[in-house]
Amino acid sequence: MTRGLKYDIPGRDWRIDPDQVLAQGWPGVFADAPGGSAPSPRPRSQRLVVEIGFGRGEFLVDQAERNPDTGFIGIELSHKRCLKMARRLARTELSNIRLLELRAERVVSELLTWKSVDCFWINFPDPWPKKRHALRRLLRADFVRDLALRLRPGGVVYVATDHPEYAGQIATVLSGDSLLSNGYAPMPYLPEVPGRLATSFEIEWRALDRDLHYFMYVRV
Ligand SMILES: C[S@@+](CC[C@H](N)C(=O)[O-])C[C@H]1O[C@@H](n2cnc3c(N)ncnc32)[C@H](O)[C@@H]1O
């Protein structure tokens, strides 16, 4: 137990585990909600959106509120952040978010089927700035291929980073995948995207006047 953390969930707990997904499939997992029908071959939501590393979760909550008929999967490695998000969600009326406290690499390769996802959001992934840690970065060619295979044709992967060197790596691996096409071409990325909700990291980096890099790649 981490000291100072509150563990009680004041309502429905939307955290799920891999066994549930494997047993029920995503339509079943999303149908299992107040007001949702019993698991059936027809999903409650036809659209599936995934946020990787949701952090404090404000972006995920905002998206889910705006798109009540879409199923949202929030993936977060940090136990503390996942727990806090579960507590936060339990106080809302939202029933279209499911949380997984796991590494995104595992969720994507083991729990998401090919051509099933409409959109991935990866906002400000950890940059691992030290050279000897660069292999820990999430956006590598093998992971990008895994994401591309899970996207439906026309589906989109959005990535944002403040870190210039990581931005170079992200541009290389996204543009190097033959299943993806740059939605912002001829620009490799945009420095800002009007109307986009800022995440907590984004707000911090903007206050420090850092250059930001927004990527959008579409499954061909
Ligand atoms: C720099 S924070 C950004 C948080 C949030 N997206 C934002 O923009 O405010 C990166 C987040 O990704 C999570 N994370 C890092 N590696 C991950 C992985 N392999 N799978 C899932 N989450 C991961 C971290 O725990 C952290 O919450």
The ligand as an SDF file (V2000), in Angstrom:
LIG
                    3D

 27 29  0  0  0  0  0  0  0  0999 V2000
    4.6860   12.1640  -19.2270 C   0  0  0  0  0  0  0  0  0  0  0  0
    3.2510   11.3540  -18.6510 S   0  0  0  0  0  0  0  0  0  0  0  0
    1.9640   12.0760  -19.6480 C   0  0  0  0  0  0  0  0  0  0  0  0
    0.5890   11.9200  -19.0300 C   0  0  0  0  0  0  0  0  0  0  0  0
   -0.5810   12.4770  -19.8480 C   0  0  0  0  0  0  0  0  0  0  0  0
   -0.7130   11.7730  -21.1270 N   0  0  0  0  0  0  0  0  0  0  0  0
   -0.4180   13.9660  -20.0910 C   0  0  0  0  0  0  0  0  0  0  0  0
   -0.1540   14.3660  -21.2480 O   0  0  0  0  0  0  0  0  0  0  0  0
   -0.5810   14.7430  -19.1330 O   0  0  0  0  0  0  0  0  0  0  0  0
    3.4160    9.7360  -19.3500 C   0  0  0  0  0  0  0  0  0  0  0  0
    2.4310    8.7180  -18.7580 C   0  0  0  0  0  0  0  0  0  0  0  0
    2.5480    7.4920  -19.4570 O   0  0  0  0  0  0  0  0  0  0  0  0
    2.5450    6.4190  -18.5250 C   0  0  0  0  0  0  0  0  0  0  0  0
    3.3030    5.3290  -19.1760 N   0  0  0  0  0  0  0  0  0  0  0  0
    4.6310    5.2910  -19.4200 C   0  0  0  0  0  0  0  0  0  0  0  0
    4.9660    4.1560  -20.0760 N   0  0  0  0  0  0  0  0  0  0  0  0
    3.8120    3.4650  -20.2530 C   0  0  0  0  0  0  0  0  0  0  0  0
    3.5050    2.2030  -20.8480 C   0  0  0  0  0  0  0  0  0  0  0  0
    4.4540    1.4520  -21.3940 N   0  0  0  0  0  0  0  0  0  0  0  0
    2.2180    1.8060  -20.8290 N   0  0  0  0  0  0  0  0  0  0  0  0
    1.2440    2.5750  -20.2600 C   0  0  0  0  0  0  0  0  0  0  0  0
    1.4780    3.7690  -19.6810 N   0  0  0  0  0  0  0  0  0  0  0  0
    2.7460    4.2190  -19.6760 C   0  0  0  0  0  0  0  0  0  0  0  0
    3.2210    6.9870  -17.2910 C   0  0  0  0  0  0  0  0  0  0  0  0
    2.8660    6.2780  -16.1150 O   0  0  0  0  0  0  0  0  0  0  0  0
    2.6920    8.4230  -17.2900 C   0  0  0  0  0  0  0  0  0  0  0  0
    1.4790    8.5430  -16.5820 O   0  0  0  0  0  0  0  0  0  0  0  0
  1  2  1  0
  2  3  1  0
  2 10  1  0
  3  4  1  0
  4  5  1  0
  5  6  1  0
  5  7  1  0
  7  8  2  0
  7  9  1  0
 10 11  1  0
 11 12  1  0
 11 26  1  0
 12 13  1  0
 13 14  1  0
 13 24  1  0
 14 15  1  0
 14 23  1  0
 15 16  2  0
 16 17  1  0
 17 18  1  0
 17 23  2  0
 18 19  1  0
 18 20  2  0
 20 21  1  0
 21 22  2  0
 22 23  1  0
 24 25  1  0
 24 26  1  0
 26 27  1  0
M  CHG  2   2   1   9  -1
M  END
$$$$
